[in-house]
């Protein structure tokens, strides 16, 4: 059983998105664990600018991949991002 993870304010994590279902564990939460090498802990509202940036950097979040149940994202969707990718995009 997973321990209840906390947000940066010390409160329990709340669900980020169930449609589309986000999170490394696809449970709607931006939680992490030992098997999450990307550290998917940043809940972010997607914009066209970020989605295009991510695609240009080799992580296409726009195109659906039905083999993995991934619907593709659009502007306005909430998605759990890798902390490093968020920082990289923020710094650009």
N, CA, C and O atoms as a CHARMM CRD file, in Angstrom:
* protein
*
  368
    1    1 UNK  N      0.83700  -1.18100   0.00000 PROA 1      0.00000
    2    1 UNK  CA     0.00000   0.00000   0.00000 PROA 1      0.00000
    3    1 UNK  C      0.88100   1.24300   0.00000 PROA 1      0.00000
    4    1 UNK  O      1.83300   1.33500   0.77400 PROA 1      0.00000
    5    2 UNK  N      0.56000   2.20300  -0.87200 PROA 2      0.00000
    6    2 UNK  CA     1.33100   3.44100  -0.95400 PROA 2      0.00000
    7    2 UNK  C      0.97600   4.36100   0.21000 PROA 2      0.00000
    8    2 UNK  O     -0.18000   4.44300   0.62700 PROA 2      0.00000
    9    3 UNK  N      1.99200   5.05000   0.72700 PROA 3      0.00000
   10    3 UNK  CA     1.74400   6.08300   1.73100 PROA 3      0.00000
   11    3 UNK  C      1.11700   7.28500   1.06200 PROA 3      0.00000
   12    3 UNK  O      1.37300   7.55500  -0.11200 PROA 3      0.00000
   13    4 UNK  N      0.29000   8.01400   1.81200 PROA 4      0.00000
   14    4 UNK  CA    -0.30400   9.24600   1.29500 PROA 4      0.00000
   15    4 UNK  C      0.80500  10.27400   1.11500 PROA 4      0.00000
   16    4 UNK  O      1.45800  10.65700   2.08600 PROA 4      0.00000
   17    5 UNK  N      1.02300  10.72000  -0.11000 PROA 5      0.00000
   18    5 UNK  CA     2.05600  11.71100  -0.37300 PROA 5      0.00000
   19    5 UNK  C      1.52200  13.10700  -0.10200 PROA 5      0.00000
   20    5 UNK  O      0.31500  13.34600  -0.12200 PROA 5      0.00000
   21    6 UNK  N      2.44200  14.01500   0.14900 PROA 6      0.00000
   22    6 UNK  CA     2.10100  15.39300   0.50100 PROA 6      0.00000
   23    6 UNK  C      2.50100  16.33100  -0.62400 PROA 6      0.00000
   24    6 UNK  O      3.40400  16.03000  -1.40400 PROA 6      0.00000
   25    7 UNK  N      1.82100  17.47500  -0.70200 PROA 7      0.00000
   26    7 UNK  CA     2.21200  18.50600  -1.65900 PROA 7      0.00000
   27    7 UNK  C      3.25700  19.42000  -1.02300 PROA 7      0.00000
   28    7 UNK  O      3.66600  19.18500   0.11500 PROA 7      0.00000
   29    8 UNK  N      3.68700  20.44200  -1.72600 PROA 8      0.00000
   30    8 UNK  CA     4.75000  21.32000  -1.22500 PROA 8      0.00000
   31    8 UNK  C      4.32300  22.11100   0.00500 PROA 8      0.00000
   32    8 UNK  O      5.17000  22.67500   0.69800 PROA 8      0.00000
   33    9 UNK  N      3.03300  22.16100   0.28300 PROA 9      0.00000
   34    9 UNK  CA     2.52800  22.86500   1.46200 PROA 9      0.00000
   35    9 UNK  C      2.32600  21.93000   2.64900 PROA 9      0.00000
   36    9 UNK  O      1.90700  22.36700   3.72000 PROA 9      0.00000
   37   10 UNK  N      2.62500  20.63200   2.46100 PROA 10     0.00000
   38   10 UNK  CA     2.48500  19.65600   3.52800 PROA 10     0.00000
   39   10 UNK  C      1.10100  19.04100   3.63400 PROA 10     0.00000
   40   10 UNK  O      0.86000  18.21500   4.51400 PROA 10     0.00000
   41   11 UNK  N      0.19200  19.42400   2.75900 PROA 11     0.00000
   42   11 UNK  CA    -1.15900  18.85300   2.75100 PROA 11     0.00000
   43   11 UNK  C     -1.18500  17.60700   1.86200 PROA 11     0.00000
   44   11 UNK  O     -0.30200  17.41400   1.02700 PROA 11     0.00000
   45   12 UNK  N     -2.20000  16.77100   2.04800 PROA 12     0.00000
   46   12 UNK  CA    -2.34200  15.58400   1.20300 PROA 12     0.00000
   47   12 UNK  C     -2.49000  15.98400  -0.25700 PROA 12     0.00000
   48   12 UNK  O     -3.11500  16.99600  -0.57400 PROA 12     0.00000
   49   13 UNK  N     -1.90700  15.17800  -1.14400 PROA 13     0.00000
   50   13 UNK  CA    -2.08700  15.41900  -2.57800 PROA 13     0.00000
   51   13 UNK  C     -3.55900  15.30900  -2.93300 PROA 13     0.00000
   52   13 UNK  O     -4.27900  14.46200  -2.40500 PROA 13     0.00000
   53   14 UNK  N     -3.99100  16.16800  -3.82400 PROA 14     0.00000
   54   14 UNK  CA    -5.34300  16.09100  -4.36600 PROA 14     0.00000
   55   14 UNK  C     -5.24000  15.61400  -5.80700 PROA 14     0.00000
   56   14 UNK  O     -4.19300  15.73800  -6.44200 PROA 14     0.00000
   57   15 UNK  N     -6.32600  15.07500  -6.30700 PROA 15     0.00000
   58   15 UNK  CA    -6.33000  14.59400  -7.68600 PROA 15     0.00000
   59   15 UNK  C     -6.04800  15.76300  -8.63000 PROA 15     0.00000
   60   15 UNK  O     -6.59000  16.85500  -8.46100 PROA 15     0.00000
   61   16 UNK  N     -5.20400  15.52300  -9.61300 PROA 16     0.00000
   62   16 UNK  CA    -4.86400  16.55400 -10.60200 PROA 16     0.00000
   63   16 UNK  C     -5.83500  16.49000 -11.77400 PROA 16     0.00000
   64   16 UNK  O     -6.37200  17.51500 -12.19400 PROA 16     0.00000
   65   17 UNK  N     -6.06100  15.29400 -12.30200 PROA 17     0.00000
   66   17 UNK  CA    -6.97200  15.14800 -13.44100 PROA 17     0.00000
   67   17 UNK  C     -7.37300  13.68900 -13.60400 PROA 17     0.00000
   68   17 UNK  O     -6.54600  12.78000 -13.53000 PROA 17     0.00000
   69   18 UNK  N     -8.65900  13.49700 -13.82700 PROA 18     0.00000
   70   18 UNK  CA    -9.14700  12.15400 -14.15700 PROA 18     0.00000
   71   18 UNK  C     -9.58400  12.07300 -15.62000 PROA 18     0.00000
   72   18 UNK  O     -9.89200  10.99200 -16.12400 PROA 18     0.00000
   73   19 UNK  N     -9.61000  13.22300 -16.29800 PROA 19     0.00000
   74   19 UNK  CA    -9.96500  13.25800 -17.71900 PROA 19     0.00000
   75   19 UNK  C     -9.21000  14.39200 -18.39700 PROA 19     0.00000
   76   19 UNK  O     -9.67300  15.53300 -18.37800 PROA 19     0.00000
   77   20 UNK  N     -8.05100  14.10300 -18.99800 PROA 20     0.00000
   78   20 UNK  CA    -7.47000  12.77200 -19.14100 PROA 20     0.00000
   79   20 UNK  C     -6.86400  12.29000 -17.82400 PROA 20     0.00000
   80   20 UNK  O     -6.45200  13.09000 -16.98400 PROA 20     0.00000
   81   21 UNK  N     -6.81900  10.97300 -17.66300 PROA 21     0.00000
   82   21 UNK  CA    -6.25400  10.37400 -16.46200 PROA 21     0.00000
   83   21 UNK  C     -4.74500  10.55700 -16.48800 PROA 21     0.00000
   84   21 UNK  O     -4.06400  10.05100 -17.38100 PROA 21     0.00000
   85   22 UNK  N     -4.23300  11.27400 -15.51800 PROA 22     0.00000
   86   22 UNK  CA    -2.82500  11.65300 -15.49300 PROA 22     0.00000
   87   22 UNK  C     -2.08500  10.95600 -14.36300 PROA 22     0.00000
   88   22 UNK  O     -2.65800  10.15200 -13.62800 PROA 22     0.00000
   89   23 UNK  N     -0.82200  11.27100 -14.23800 PROA 23     0.00000
   90   23 UNK  CA     0.02300  10.72900 -13.18400 PROA 23     0.00000
   91   23 UNK  C      0.86500   9.57100 -13.68300 PROA 23     0.00000
   92   23 UNK  O      0.44600   8.82000 -14.56400 PROA 23     0.00000
   93   24 UNK  N      2.04500   9.43400 -13.11900 PROA 24     0.00000
   94   24 UNK  CA     2.92700   8.33200 -13.49700 PROA 24     0.00000
   95   24 UNK  C      2.20800   6.99500 -13.32700 PROA 24     0.00000
   96   24 UNK  O      2.38000   6.08500 -14.13800 PROA 24     0.00000
   97   25 UNK  N      1.40800   6.87900 -12.27500 PROA 25     0.00000
   98   25 UNK  CA     0.67800   5.63800 -12.00400 PROA 25     0.00000
   99   25 UNK  C     -0.71600   5.63100 -12.63500 PROA 25     0.00000
  100   25 UNK  O     -1.48800   4.69700 -12.42200 PROA 25     0.00000
  101   26 UNK  N     -1.03700   6.66300 -13.40600 PROA 26     0.00000
  102   26 UNK  CA    -2.34600   6.82900 -14.05300 PROA 26     0.00000
  103   26 UNK  C     -3.47900   6.65000 -13.03900 PROA 26     0.00000
  104   26 UNK  O     -4.45800   5.93800 -13.26700 PROA 26     0.00000
  105   27 UNK  N     -3.29000   7.34100 -11.89900 PROA 27     0.00000
  106   27 UNK  CA    -4.30900   7.32600 -10.85500 PROA 27     0.00000
  107   27 UNK  C     -4.89800   8.71400 -10.61900 PROA 27     0.00000
  108   27 UNK  O     -5.70000   8.91600  -9.70800 PROA 27     0.00000
  109   28 UNK  N     -4.48000   9.67900 -11.47000 PROA 28     0.00000
  110   28 UNK  CA    -4.98600  11.04100 -11.35300 PROA 28     0.00000
  111   28 UNK  C     -4.14800  11.94500 -10.47300 PROA 28     0.00000
  112   28 UNK  O     -4.36100  13.15700 -10.45800 PROA 28     0.00000
  113   29 UNK  N     -3.20000  11.38500  -9.73900 PROA 29     0.00000
  114   29 UNK  CA    -2.36100  12.15200  -8.81900 PROA 29     0.00000
  115   29 UNK  C     -0.95800  12.33800  -9.38900 PROA 29     0.00000
  116   29 UNK  O     -0.45200  11.47100 -10.10200 PROA 29     0.00000
  117   30 UNK  N     -0.33600  13.46300  -9.07500 PROA 30     0.00000
  118   30 UNK  CA     1.05600  13.70700  -9.48300 PROA 30     0.00000
  119   30 UNK  C      1.97900  13.20700  -8.37600 PROA 30     0.00000
  120   30 UNK  O      2.75600  13.96800  -7.79900 PROA 30     0.00000
  121   31 UNK  N      1.87700  11.92200  -8.09600 PROA 31     0.00000
  122   31 UNK  CA     2.70900  11.30400  -7.07000 PROA 31     0.00000
  123   31 UNK  C      3.89100  10.62200  -7.74300 PROA 31     0.00000
  124   31 UNK  O      3.91300  10.44700  -8.96100 PROA 31     0.00000
  125   32 UNK  N      4.86700  10.24200  -6.93800 PROA 32     0.00000
  126   32 UNK  CA     6.07500   9.62500  -7.47100 PROA 32     0.00000
  127   32 UNK  C      6.46700   8.44100  -6.60100 PROA 32     0.00000
  128   32 UNK  O      5.92900   8.24000  -5.51200 PROA 32     0.00000
  129   33 UNK  N      7.40300   7.67300  -7.10200 PROA 33     0.00000
  130   33 UNK  CA     7.91300   6.52300  -6.37100 PROA 33     0.00000
  131   33 UNK  C      9.25600   6.12200  -6.94400 PROA 33     0.00000
  132   33 UNK  O      9.76700   6.75900  -7.86400 PROA 33     0.00000
  133   34 UNK  N      9.81700   5.06900  -6.39800 PROA 34     0.00000
  134   34 UNK  CA    11.15300   4.62800  -6.81200 PROA 34     0.00000
  135   34 UNK  C     11.23800   4.28200  -8.29400 PROA 34     0.00000
  136   34 UNK  O     12.31000   4.40000  -8.88900 PROA 34     0.00000
  137   35 UNK  N     10.13900   3.86200  -8.90000 PROA 35     0.00000
  138   35 UNK  CA    10.15700   3.46900 -10.31100 PROA 35     0.00000
  139   35 UNK  C      9.85600   4.62300 -11.26500 PROA 35     0.00000
  140   35 UNK  O      9.81400   4.42300 -12.47900 PROA 35     0.00000
  141   36 UNK  N      9.64700   5.81900 -10.73700 PROA 36     0.00000
  142   36 UNK  CA     9.35500   7.00500 -11.55600 PROA 36     0.00000
  143   36 UNK  C     10.63600   7.80600 -11.77300 PROA 36     0.00000
  144   36 UNK  O     10.90800   8.76800 -11.05500 PROA 36     0.00000
  145   37 UNK  N     11.41500   7.39800 -12.76900 PROA 37     0.00000
  146   37 UNK  CA    12.68900   8.07400 -13.04800 PROA 37     0.00000
  147   37 UNK  C     12.50900   9.53500 -13.43300 PROA 37     0.00000
  148   37 UNK  O     13.39600  10.35000 -13.17700 PROA 37     0.00000
  149   38 UNK  N     11.37800   9.88400 -14.04400 PROA 38     0.00000
  150   38 UNK  CA    11.14700  11.25600 -14.49300 PROA 38     0.00000
  151   38 UNK  C     10.63900  12.18900 -13.41100 PROA 38     0.00000
  152   38 UNK  O     10.60800  13.40500 -13.60500 PROA 38     0.00000
  153   39 UNK  N     10.24100  11.64000 -12.27700 PROA 39     0.00000
  154   39 UNK  CA     9.70000  12.42000 -11.15800 PROA 39     0.00000
  155   39 UNK  C      8.54800  13.30200 -11.64100 PROA 39     0.00000
  156   39 UNK  O      8.68200  14.52400 -11.71700 PROA 39     0.00000
  157   40 UNK  N      7.42100  12.67900 -11.96500 PROA 40     0.00000
  158   40 UNK  CA     6.22800  13.33800 -12.51800 PROA 40     0.00000
  159   40 UNK  C      5.41000  13.99100 -11.40400 PROA 40     0.00000
  160   40 UNK  O      4.34100  13.49100 -11.05300 PROA 40     0.00000
  161   41 UNK  N      5.89400  15.09300 -10.84800 PROA 41     0.00000
  162   41 UNK  CA     5.25700  15.69300  -9.67300 PROA 41     0.00000
  163   41 UNK  C      4.69300  17.08900  -9.89800 PROA 41     0.00000
  164   41 UNK  O      4.17400  17.69400  -8.95900 PROA 41     0.00000
  165   42 UNK  N      4.78000  17.61400 -11.10900 PROA 42     0.00000
  166   42 UNK  CA     4.29300  18.97100 -11.38500 PROA 42     0.00000
  167   42 UNK  C      2.97400  18.88300 -12.14500 PROA 42     0.00000
  168   42 UNK  O      2.93900  18.42000 -13.28500 PROA 42     0.00000
  169   43 UNK  N      1.88600  19.32900 -11.51000 PROA 43     0.00000
  170   43 UNK  CA     0.58500  19.39800 -12.18400 PROA 43     0.00000
  171   43 UNK  C      0.53700  20.71100 -12.94900 PROA 43     0.00000
  172   43 UNK  O      0.70000  21.78300 -12.36600 PROA 43     0.00000
  173   44 UNK  N      0.31600  20.62600 -14.24600 PROA 44     0.00000
  174   44 UNK  CA     0.33900  21.83100 -15.08300 PROA 44     0.00000
  175   44 UNK  C     -0.82400  21.82000 -16.06500 PROA 44     0.00000
  176   44 UNK  O     -1.22000  20.77300 -16.57800 PROA 44     0.00000
  177   45 UNK  N     -1.35600  23.00600 -16.31100 PROA 45     0.00000
  178   45 UNK  CA    -2.37400  23.17300 -17.34200 PROA 45     0.00000
  179   45 UNK  C     -1.64200  23.32800 -18.67100 PROA 45     0.00000
  180   45 UNK  O     -0.82300  24.23200 -18.83500 PROA 45     0.00000
  181   46 UNK  N     -1.93800  22.45100 -19.60700 PROA 46     0.00000
  182   46 UNK  CA    -1.25700  22.46000 -20.89400 PROA 46     0.00000
  183   46 UNK  C     -1.65100  23.68200 -21.72600 PROA 46     0.00000
  184   46 UNK  O     -2.79800  24.13000 -21.72100 PROA 46     0.00000
  185   47 UNK  N     -0.66000  24.19500 -22.43300 PROA 47     0.00000
  186   47 UNK  CA    -0.86900  25.26900 -23.40800 PROA 47     0.00000
  187   47 UNK  C     -0.33900  24.77500 -24.74400 PROA 47     0.00000
  188   47 UNK  O      0.46500  23.84400 -24.79500 PROA 47     0.00000
  189   48 UNK  N     -0.79000  25.39600 -25.81700 PROA 48     0.00000
  190   48 UNK  CA    -0.25500  25.02900 -27.12800 PROA 48     0.00000
  191   48 UNK  C      1.25100  25.24400 -27.17100 PROA 48     0.00000
  192   48 UNK  O      1.98300  24.44000 -27.74900 PROA 48     0.00000
  193   49 UNK  N      1.71300  26.33100 -26.55800 PROA 49     0.00000
  194   49 UNK  CA     3.15400  26.62500 -26.55900 PROA 49     0.00000
  195   49 UNK  C      3.94000  25.50800 -25.88000 PROA 49     0.00000
  196   49 UNK  O      4.96400  25.07100 -26.40400 PROA 49     0.00000
  197   50 UNK  N      3.47200  25.03500 -24.71200 PROA 50     0.00000
  198   50 UNK  CA     4.19700  23.97000 -24.02200 PROA 50     0.00000
  199   50 UNK  C      4.12200  22.66400 -24.79800 PROA 50     0.00000
  200   50 UNK  O      5.12900  21.97000 -24.94200 PROA 50     0.00000
  201   51 UNK  N      2.94200  22.32400 -25.29800 PROA 51     0.00000
  202   51 UNK  CA     2.79500  21.07000 -26.04000 PROA 51     0.00000
  203   51 UNK  C      3.69400  21.04100 -27.27000 PROA 51     0.00000
  204   51 UNK  O      4.30600  20.01500 -27.56600 PROA 51     0.00000
  205   52 UNK  N      3.77800  22.14700 -27.98000 PROA 52     0.00000
  206   52 UNK  CA     4.66100  22.21900 -29.15400 PROA 52     0.00000
  207   52 UNK  C      6.12400  22.17400 -28.74100 PROA 52     0.00000
  208   52 UNK  O      6.93500  21.54400 -29.42000 PROA 52     0.00000
  209   53 UNK  N      6.47500  22.83200 -27.64000 PROA 53     0.00000
  210   53 UNK  CA     7.84900  22.78900 -27.12500 PROA 53     0.00000
  211   53 UNK  C      8.22000  21.35000 -26.76000 PROA 53     0.00000
  212   53 UNK  O      9.28300  20.86000 -27.14000 PROA 53     0.00000
  213   54 UNK  N      7.34000  20.68600 -26.02600 PROA 54     0.00000
  214   54 UNK  CA     7.61300  19.32100 -25.59900 PROA 54     0.00000
  215   54 UNK  C      7.79100  18.39400 -26.80500 PROA 54     0.00000
  216   54 UNK  O      8.68100  17.54400 -26.81700 PROA 54     0.00000
  217   55 UNK  N      6.94200  18.56500 -27.80900 PROA 55     0.00000
  218   55 UNK  CA     7.06400  17.75200 -29.02400 PROA 55     0.00000
  219   55 UNK  C      8.39800  18.01400 -29.71600 PROA 55     0.00000
  220   55 UNK  O      9.05900  17.07700 -30.16400 PROA 55     0.00000
  221   56 UNK  N      8.79400  19.27300 -29.80600 PROA 56     0.00000
  222   56 UNK  CA    10.07200  19.62800 -30.44000 PROA 56     0.00000
  223   56 UNK  C     11.25600  19.04000 -29.67300 PROA 56     0.00000
  224   56 UNK  O     12.31000  18.78400 -30.25400 PROA 56     0.00000
  225   57 UNK  N     11.08000  18.82700 -28.36100 PROA 57     0.00000
  226   57 UNK  CA    12.14500  18.26900 -27.53400 PROA 57     0.00000
  227   57 UNK  C     12.11300  16.73700 -27.50700 PROA 57     0.00000
  228   57 UNK  O     12.91000  16.10400 -26.81300 PROA 57     0.00000
  229   58 UNK  N     11.18000  16.14500 -28.27300 PROA 58     0.00000
  230   58 UNK  CA    11.14600  14.69100 -28.38800 PROA 58     0.00000
  231   58 UNK  C     10.09500  13.99100 -27.54300 PROA 58     0.00000
  232   58 UNK  O     10.05000  12.76100 -27.51900 PROA 58     0.00000
  233   59 UNK  N      9.24800  14.74400 -26.84800 PROA 59     0.00000
  234   59 UNK  CA     8.19300  14.13900 -26.03900 PROA 59     0.00000
  235   59 UNK  C      6.84300  14.61000 -26.57400 PROA 59     0.00000
  236   59 UNK  O      6.30300  15.61900 -26.11900 PROA 59     0.00000
  237   60 UNK  N      6.30900  13.87600 -27.53700 PROA 60     0.00000
  238   60 UNK  CA     5.05800  14.24400 -28.20100 PROA 60     0.00000
  239   60 UNK  C      3.87300  13.89900 -27.30700 PROA 60     0.00000
  240   60 UNK  O      3.49200  12.73500 -27.18500 PROA 60     0.00000
  241   61 UNK  N      3.30000  14.91400 -26.68900 PROA 61     0.00000
  242   61 UNK  CA     2.12500  14.73400 -25.84200 PROA 61     0.00000
  243   61 UNK  C      0.82700  15.02600 -26.58900 PROA 61     0.00000
  244   61 UNK  O     -0.26000  14.90700 -26.02400 PROA 61     0.00000
  245   62 UNK  N      0.94200  15.40600 -27.85100 PROA 62     0.00000
  246   62 UNK  CA    -0.22500  15.79000 -28.64700 PROA 62     0.00000
  247   62 UNK  C     -0.85500  14.58200 -29.34500 PROA 62     0.00000
  248   62 UNK  O     -2.07600  14.42500 -29.34900 PROA 62     0.00000
  249   63 UNK  N     -0.02200  13.74100 -29.92800 PROA 63     0.00000
  250   63 UNK  CA    -0.49200  12.61800 -30.73900 PROA 63     0.00000
  251   63 UNK  C     -0.99000  11.47500 -29.85500 PROA 63     0.00000
  252   63 UNK  O     -0.25700  11.00900 -28.98200 PROA 63     0.00000
  253   64 UNK  N     -2.22500  11.01800 -30.06800 PROA 64     0.00000
  254   64 UNK  CA    -2.72400   9.87300 -29.29500 PROA 64     0.00000
  255   64 UNK  C     -1.86400   8.62800 -29.52700 PROA 64     0.00000
  256   64 UNK  O     -1.37300   8.39900 -30.63300 PROA 64     0.00000
  257   65 UNK  N     -1.68800   7.83700 -28.48200 PROA 65     0.00000
  258   65 UNK  CA    -1.01500   6.54800 -28.57900 PROA 65     0.00000
  259   65 UNK  C     -1.93600   5.52800 -27.91600 PROA 65     0.00000
  260   65 UNK  O     -1.83700   5.26200 -26.71800 PROA 65     0.00000
  261   66 UNK  N     -2.82200   4.97000 -28.71300 PROA 66     0.00000
  262   66 UNK  CA    -3.85600   4.09400 -28.18300 PROA 66     0.00000
  263   66 UNK  C     -3.30500   2.78300 -27.63600 PROA 66     0.00000
  264   66 UNK  O     -3.97000   2.12000 -26.84000 PROA 66     0.00000
  265   67 UNK  N     -2.08800   2.39600 -28.05300 PROA 67     0.00000
  266   67 UNK  CA    -1.45900   1.19400 -27.49500 PROA 67     0.00000
  267   67 UNK  C     -1.24100   1.33200 -25.99500 PROA 67     0.00000
  268   67 UNK  O     -1.21100   0.33200 -25.27700 PROA 67     0.00000
  269   68 UNK  N     -1.08900   2.55900 -25.52000 PROA 68     0.00000
  270   68 UNK  CA    -0.87700   2.82400 -24.09700 PROA 68     0.00000
  271   68 UNK  C     -2.08100   3.51800 -23.46800 PROA 68     0.00000
  272   68 UNK  O     -1.99800   3.99200 -22.33500 PROA 68     0.00000
  273   69 UNK  N     -3.18800   3.58000 -24.18500 PROA 69     0.00000
  274   69 UNK  CA    -4.37200   4.24500 -23.65900 PROA 69     0.00000
  275   69 UNK  C     -4.19400   5.74000 -23.49800 PROA 69     0.00000
  276   69 UNK  O     -4.86000   6.36700 -22.67400 PROA 69     0.00000
  277   70 UNK  N     -3.28600   6.31600 -24.29100 PROA 70     0.00000
  278   70 UNK  CA    -2.99800   7.74800 -24.19100 PROA 70     0.00000
  279   70 UNK  C     -3.79700   8.49800 -25.25100 PROA 70     0.00000
  280   70 UNK  O     -3.60700   8.26500 -26.44400 PROA 70     0.00000
  281   71 UNK  N     -4.69900   9.40800 -24.82700 PROA 71     0.00000
  282   71 UNK  CA    -5.58400  10.06900 -25.78100 PROA 71     0.00000
  283   71 UNK  C     -4.96000  11.23000 -26.53800 PROA 71     0.00000
  284   71 UNK  O     -5.56200  11.74600 -27.47900 PROA 71     0.00000
  285   72 UNK  N     -3.75800  11.65200 -26.14100 PROA 72     0.00000
  286   72 UNK  CA    -3.18800  12.88900 -26.67500 PROA 72     0.00000
  287   72 UNK  C     -3.74300  14.06200 -25.88600 PROA 72     0.00000
  288   72 UNK  O     -4.89100  14.03500 -25.44200 PROA 72     0.00000
  289   73 UNK  N     -2.93100  15.08400 -25.71600 PROA 73     0.00000
  290   73 UNK  CA    -3.34000  16.23600 -24.91000 PROA 73     0.00000
  291   73 UNK  C     -3.63300  17.43400 -25.78200 PROA 73     0.00000
  292   73 UNK  O     -3.15100  17.54500 -26.91000 PROA 73     0.00000
  293   74 UNK  N     -4.43300  18.32700 -25.23500 PROA 74     0.00000
  294   74 UNK  CA    -4.74100  19.58900 -25.91600 PROA 74     0.00000
  295   74 UNK  C     -4.64400  20.71300 -24.89100 PROA 74     0.00000
  296   74 UNK  O     -4.61800  20.46900 -23.68500 PROA 74     0.00000
  297   75 UNK  N     -4.59200  21.92100 -25.37800 PROA 75     0.00000
  298   75 UNK  CA    -4.54000  23.08800 -24.51100 PROA 75     0.00000
  299   75 UNK  C     -5.70400  23.04200 -23.52200 PROA 75     0.00000
  300   75 UNK  O     -6.84500  22.78500 -23.90600 PROA 75     0.00000
  301   76 UNK  N     -5.40800  23.29100 -22.25800 PROA 76     0.00000
  302   76 UNK  CA    -6.42200  23.26800 -21.20500 PROA 76     0.00000
  303   76 UNK  C     -6.42800  21.99600 -20.38600 PROA 76     0.00000
  304   76 UNK  O     -6.93600  21.99000 -19.26500 PROA 76     0.00000
  305   77 UNK  N     -5.86500  20.89600 -20.92900 PROA 77     0.00000
  306   77 UNK  CA    -5.77200  19.65500 -20.16700 PROA 77     0.00000
  307   77 UNK  C     -4.78600  19.83800 -19.02000 PROA 77     0.00000
  308   77 UNK  O     -3.83100  20.60600 -19.13000 PROA 77     0.00000
  309   78 UNK  N     -5.02100  19.13100 -17.92300 PROA 78     0.00000
  310   78 UNK  CA    -4.08200  19.12100 -16.80000 PROA 78     0.00000
  311   78 UNK  C     -3.29600  17.82000 -16.88100 PROA 78     0.00000
  312   78 UNK  O     -3.86900  16.74700 -17.07100 PROA 78     0.00000
  313   79 UNK  N     -1.97000  17.92500 -16.73300 PROA 79     0.00000
  314   79 UNK  CA    -1.09900  16.75900 -16.89300 PROA 79     0.00000
  315   79 UNK  C      0.02800  16.83600 -15.88700 PROA 79     0.00000
  316   79 UNK  O      0.50600  17.92200 -15.56200 PROA 79     0.00000
  317   80 UNK  N      0.45000  15.69100 -15.39600 PROA 80     0.00000
  318   80 UNK  CA     1.58600  15.62300 -14.47600 PROA 80     0.00000
  319   80 UNK  C      2.87300  15.57100 -15.29300 PROA 80     0.00000
  320   80 UNK  O      3.09200  14.65100 -16.08100 PROA 80     0.00000
  321   81 UNK  N      3.70200  16.55900 -15.09200 PROA 81     0.00000
  322   81 UNK  CA     4.94700  16.68300 -15.85300 PROA 81     0.00000
  323   81 UNK  C      6.14200  16.23700 -15.03100 PROA 81     0.00000
  324   81 UNK  O      6.12200  16.25000 -13.80100 PROA 81     0.00000
  325   82 UNK  N      7.18800  15.83900 -15.75400 PROA 82     0.00000
  326   82 UNK  CA     8.48300  15.60000 -15.12400 PROA 82     0.00000
  327   82 UNK  C      9.01200  16.93300 -14.60700 PROA 82     0.00000
  328   82 UNK  O      8.94700  17.94700 -15.30200 PROA 82     0.00000
  329   83 UNK  N      9.52600  16.92300 -13.40400 PROA 83     0.00000
  330   83 UNK  CA    10.02900  18.15700 -12.80100 PROA 83     0.00000
  331   83 UNK  C     11.10600  18.80500 -13.67100 PROA 83     0.00000
  332   83 UNK  O     11.10600  20.02500 -13.84100 PROA 83     0.00000
  333   84 UNK  N     12.01700  18.01300 -14.22000 PROA 84     0.00000
  334   84 UNK  CA    13.09800  18.57000 -15.05100 PROA 84     0.00000
  335   84 UNK  C     12.56300  19.20700 -16.32500 PROA 84     0.00000
  336   84 UNK  O     13.03800  20.26900 -16.72500 PROA 84     0.00000
  337   85 UNK  N     11.57400  18.57400 -16.97500 PROA 85     0.00000
  338   85 UNK  CA    11.01500  19.13000 -18.21000 PROA 85     0.00000
  339   85 UNK  C     10.28700  20.43800 -17.91400 PROA 85     0.00000
  340   85 UNK  O     10.37600  21.38500 -18.69600 PROA 85     0.00000
  341   86 UNK  N      9.57300  20.49900 -16.79700 PROA 86     0.00000
  342   86 UNK  CA     8.88900  21.73200 -16.41800 PROA 86     0.00000
  343   86 UNK  C      9.90800  22.85000 -16.21600 PROA 86     0.00000
  344   86 UNK  O      9.72800  23.95600 -16.72700 PROA 86     0.00000
  345   87 UNK  N     10.97200  22.56500 -15.47600 PROA 87     0.00000
  346   87 UNK  CA    12.01200  23.57300 -15.20400 PROA 87     0.00000
  347   87 UNK  C     12.67600  24.00700 -16.50400 PROA 87     0.00000
  348   87 UNK  O     12.91900  25.19600 -16.71300 PROA 87     0.00000
  349   88 UNK  N     12.96600  23.05700 -17.37000 PROA 88     0.00000
  350   88 UNK  CA    13.58500  23.34900 -18.66600 PROA 88     0.00000
  351   88 UNK  C     12.70000  24.29500 -19.47800 PROA 88     0.00000
  352   88 UNK  O     13.19200  25.28200 -20.02600 PROA 88     0.00000
  353   89 UNK  N     11.41400  24.00700 -19.56000 PROA 89     0.00000
  354   89 UNK  CA    10.48500  24.85400 -20.31800 PROA 89     0.00000
  355   89 UNK  C     10.32300  26.21600 -19.64700 PROA 89     0.00000
  356   89 UNK  O     10.24400  27.23900 -20.32800 PROA 89     0.00000
  357   90 UNK  N     10.27400  26.23200 -18.33200 PROA 90     0.00000
  358   90 UNK  CA    10.13000  27.48400 -17.58500 PROA 90     0.00000
  359   90 UNK  C     11.30800  28.41200 -17.85200 PROA 90     0.00000
  360   90 UNK  O     11.13600  29.62400 -17.98800 PROA 90     0.00000
  361   91 UNK  N     12.50500  27.83600 -17.92500 PROA 91     0.00000
  362   91 UNK  CA    13.72100  28.63600 -18.13500 PROA 91     0.00000
  363   91 UNK  C     13.85200  29.16000 -19.56100 PROA 91     0.00000
  364   91 UNK  O     14.62400  30.09000 -19.79700 PROA 91     0.00000
  365   92 UNK  N     13.12200  28.59100 -20.51800 PROA 92     0.00000
  366   92 UNK  CA    13.24800  29.01500 -21.93000 PROA 92     0.00000
  367   92 UNK  C     12.56300  30.31200 -22.15200 PROA 92     0.00000
  368   92 UNK  O     12.56100  30.82500 -23.27100 PROA 92     0.00000
